[in-house]
Amino acid sequence: MSFDGMNVLSLESRRSAGIAELIRKQGGEPVLAPSMREAPLDRNEAAFQFAERLFAGEFDMMILLTGVGTRLLHRALSTRYPPERFPEALRRITVVARGPKPAAVLRELDVPVSVAVPEPNTWRELLAAIRDRPERRIAVQEYGRPNAELLAGLRQRGAEVASVSVYQWDLPEDTEPLRSAVRRLAAGELHVALFTTSIQIEHLLRIAAEAGLEAAVLSALRNMVVASIGPTTSEALREAGVHPDLEPTHPKMGFLVQETAQRAADILRAKNR
């Protein structure tokens, strides 16, 4: 089965061209609405203060949550310290990579990964992966906004936790595609919505609220096929009042598109009875 001509909303930003091609291959008509950009923080003093503690040996574990964040942290610290200083410090402690993207950046920096978190790479898998580790002075590289559940879980185990953030999520510089998607959602023109990160629903509803269309968008989503990349994104959707219809068997974009295409027609039929 395929999308068979359905209008499929994607809120992807960096990978919008790739997901559009996947949607087309499954017979869908992609509606692209980039919803976010990774905006470096204007002031990095907190990152430099963190670095001084790291270089002084105050941490025995560092958890790296994203590839972009790992790279930007290294880049930011290299403006004040020799570029090798950060990877050298990491080699002296236990390094946890939440998924393949931070692991890839760590390989570039020649930093061994002590603990690789398995799919679907959420904070739950992360906590399980380090459950039996002895380290209690832990640094966490955050992404966009604090991961409250992860930080609370670490502290409940008696860890002393310090977090460092080097970028935040912001709306894209050009918000017109997102605003157009909001209008089309409210008008009932779309059939499927694909969500690959929790920030996408937040930004979609933010734009919808600005247009006075939040209730209409939420109503439309409840009558569409809503697919979520994994548990963290699904939680955010439920918190917004939208119950995802499916998660792929693997938290990858290709699986998300293919498995949604296979089930979309049946889900829509069930909702329209």
ABEGO torsion letter per residue (X at the ends): XBAGGBBBBBABAAAAAAAAAAAAAAGBBBBBBBABBBBBBABAAAAAAAAAAAAAGABABBBBABAAAAAAAAAAAAAABBAAAAAAAAAABBBBBABAAAAAAAAAAGBBBABBBBOAGBAAAAAAAAAABABABBBBBBBGBBBAAAAAAAAAAGBBBBBBBABBBBBBABAAAAAAAAAAAAAGABABBBBABAAAAAAAAAAAAAAGAAAAAAAAAAABBBBBABAAAAAAAAAAGBBBABBBABBBAAAAAAAAAAAAAAAAAAAAX
